Amino acid sequence: MASLVIIVLLSVLGRVTVLGMFAVVIGLFVAGLAYLSYRGWIDVRWAAMEDASRSTLTNALEQIAHALNTTATQFTSHPSPVTASGLPIAAMFVLLFFIVI
């Protein structure tokens, strides 16, 4: 039944992305945990789950920031047509992000 709901949701959304499918699966998992906790069948330590997810997201964001800083440093140390355009490096990443998506 859950897979049917996911298929219907994804077909309604049209464009299916891996991140969207991942968000739906995680959302259904957390909703299932909340339901089982509400019924008293399991005991979920929500504070521990929040701490673990917060530290994971913080670590991922720090790695992304480090990768962007490393890339920006490489751009500034090597002349290229990108730097000749006059746009700051961060603006080029934002522009590239919106062009790709």
Rosetta constraint file for C-alpha pairs under 8 A:
AtomPair CA 1 CA 5 HARMONIC 6.41 0.50
AtomPair CA 2 CA 6 HARMONIC 6.28 0.50
AtomPair CA 3 CA 7 HARMONIC 6.16 0.50
AtomPair CA 4 CA 8 HARMONIC 6.16 0.50
AtomPair CA 5 CA 9 HARMONIC 6.09 0.50
AtomPair CA 6 CA 10 HARMONIC 6.07 0.50
AtomPair CA 6 CA 24 HARMONIC 7.40 0.50
AtomPair CA 7 CA 11 HARMONIC 6.06 0.50
AtomPair CA 8 CA 12 HARMONIC 6.16 0.50
AtomPair CA 9 CA 13 HARMONIC 6.23 0.50
AtomPair CA 10 CA 14 HARMONIC 6.37 0.50
AtomPair CA 10 CA 15 HARMONIC 7.63 0.50
AtomPair CA 10 CA 16 HARMONIC 6.23 0.50
AtomPair CA 10 CA 21 HARMONIC 7.81 0.50
AtomPair CA 11 CA 15 HARMONIC 7.92 0.50
AtomPair CA 11 CA 16 HARMONIC 7.89 0.50
AtomPair CA 16 CA 20 HARMONIC 6.67 0.50
AtomPair CA 16 CA 21 HARMONIC 7.16 0.50
AtomPair CA 17 CA 21 HARMONIC 6.30 0.50
AtomPair CA 18 CA 22 HARMONIC 6.09 0.50
AtomPair CA 19 CA 23 HARMONIC 6.14 0.50
AtomPair CA 20 CA 24 HARMONIC 6.28 0.50
AtomPair CA 21 CA 25 HARMONIC 6.24 0.50
AtomPair CA 22 CA 26 HARMONIC 6.14 0.50
AtomPair CA 23 CA 27 HARMONIC 5.95 0.50
AtomPair CA 24 CA 28 HARMONIC 6.13 0.50
AtomPair CA 25 CA 29 HARMONIC 6.15 0.50
AtomPair CA 26 CA 30 HARMONIC 6.22 0.50
AtomPair CA 27 CA 31 HARMONIC 6.08 0.50
AtomPair CA 28 CA 32 HARMONIC 6.03 0.50
AtomPair CA 29 CA 33 HARMONIC 6.27 0.50
AtomPair CA 30 CA 34 HARMONIC 6.14 0.50
AtomPair CA 31 CA 35 HARMONIC 6.18 0.50
AtomPair CA 32 CA 36 HARMONIC 6.17 0.50
AtomPair CA 33 CA 37 HARMONIC 6.00 0.50
AtomPair CA 33 CA 44 HARMONIC 7.42 0.50
AtomPair CA 34 CA 38 HARMONIC 6.02 0.50
AtomPair CA 35 CA 39 HARMONIC 6.23 0.50
AtomPair CA 36 CA 40 HARMONIC 6.27 0.50
AtomPair CA 36 CA 41 HARMONIC 5.47 0.50
AtomPair CA 36 CA 42 HARMONIC 5.88 0.50
AtomPair CA 37 CA 41 HARMONIC 6.02 0.50
AtomPair CA 37 CA 42 HARMONIC 5.12 0.50
AtomPair CA 37 CA 43 HARMONIC 5.68 0.50
AtomPair CA 37 CA 44 HARMONIC 6.27 0.50
AtomPair CA 45 CA 49 HARMONIC 6.41 0.50
AtomPair CA 46 CA 50 HARMONIC 6.02 0.50
AtomPair CA 47 CA 51 HARMONIC 6.18 0.50
AtomPair CA 48 CA 52 HARMONIC 6.17 0.50
AtomPair CA 49 CA 53 HARMONIC 6.16 0.50
AtomPair CA 50 CA 54 HARMONIC 5.95 0.50
AtomPair CA 51 CA 55 HARMONIC 6.17 0.50
AtomPair CA 52 CA 56 HARMONIC 6.19 0.50
AtomPair CA 53 CA 57 HARMONIC 6.12 0.50
AtomPair CA 54 CA 58 HARMONIC 6.08 0.50
AtomPair CA 55 CA 59 HARMONIC 6.08 0.50
AtomPair CA 56 CA 60 HARMONIC 6.22 0.50
AtomPair CA 57 CA 61 HARMONIC 6.12 0.50
AtomPair CA 58 CA 62 HARMONIC 6.15 0.50
AtomPair CA 59 CA 63 HARMONIC 6.28 0.50
AtomPair CA 60 CA 64 HARMONIC 6.28 0.50
AtomPair CA 61 CA 65 HARMONIC 6.14 0.50
AtomPair CA 62 CA 66 HARMONIC 6.13 0.50
AtomPair CA 63 CA 67 HARMONIC 6.16 0.50
AtomPair CA 64 CA 68 HARMONIC 6.20 0.50
AtomPair CA 65 CA 69 HARMONIC 6.12 0.50
AtomPair CA 66 CA 70 HARMONIC 6.11 0.50
AtomPair CA 67 CA 71 HARMONIC 6.14 0.50
AtomPair CA 68 CA 72 HARMONIC 6.03 0.50
AtomPair CA 69 CA 73 HARMONIC 6.08 0.50
AtomPair CA 70 CA 74 HARMONIC 6.30 0.50
AtomPair CA 71 CA 75 HARMONIC 6.24 0.50
AtomPair CA 72 CA 76 HARMONIC 6.25 0.50
AtomPair CA 72 CA 89 HARMONIC 6.36 0.50
AtomPair CA 72 CA 90 HARMONIC 7.92 0.50
AtomPair CA 73 CA 77 HARMONIC 6.21 0.50
AtomPair CA 74 CA 78 HARMONIC 6.22 0.50
AtomPair CA 75 CA 79 HARMONIC 6.94 0.50
AtomPair CA 75 CA 80 HARMONIC 7.45 0.50
AtomPair CA 75 CA 83 HARMONIC 7.48 0.50
AtomPair CA 75 CA 89 HARMONIC 7.76 0.50
AtomPair CA 76 CA 83 HARMONIC 7.53 0.50
AtomPair CA 79 CA 83 HARMONIC 6.66 0.50
AtomPair CA 79 CA 84 HARMONIC 7.85 0.50
AtomPair CA 80 CA 84 HARMONIC 6.59 0.50
AtomPair CA 81 CA 85 HARMONIC 6.46 0.50
AtomPair CA 82 CA 86 HARMONIC 7.84 0.50
AtomPair CA 82 CA 87 HARMONIC 7.83 0.50
AtomPair CA 82 CA 92 HARMONIC 7.82 0.50
AtomPair CA 83 CA 87 HARMONIC 6.83 0.50
AtomPair CA 83 CA 88 HARMONIC 7.47 0.50
AtomPair CA 83 CA 89 HARMONIC 7.40 0.50
AtomPair CA 87 CA 91 HARMONIC 6.25 0.50
AtomPair CA 87 CA 92 HARMONIC 6.55 0.50
AtomPair CA 88 CA 92 HARMONIC 6.52 0.50
AtomPair CA 89 CA 93 HARMONIC 6.50 0.50
AtomPair CA 90 CA 94 HARMONIC 6.35 0.50
AtomPair CA 91 CA 95 HARMONIC 6.04 0.50
AtomPair CA 92 CA 96 HARMONIC 6.00 0.50
AtomPair CA 93 CA 97 HARMONIC 5.99 0.50
AtomPair CA 94 CA 98 HARMONIC 6.34 0.50
AtomPair CA 95 CA 99 HARMONIC 6.20 0.50
AtomPair CA 96 CA 100 HARMONIC 6.10 0.50
AtomPair CA 97 CA 101 HARMONIC 6.25 0.50
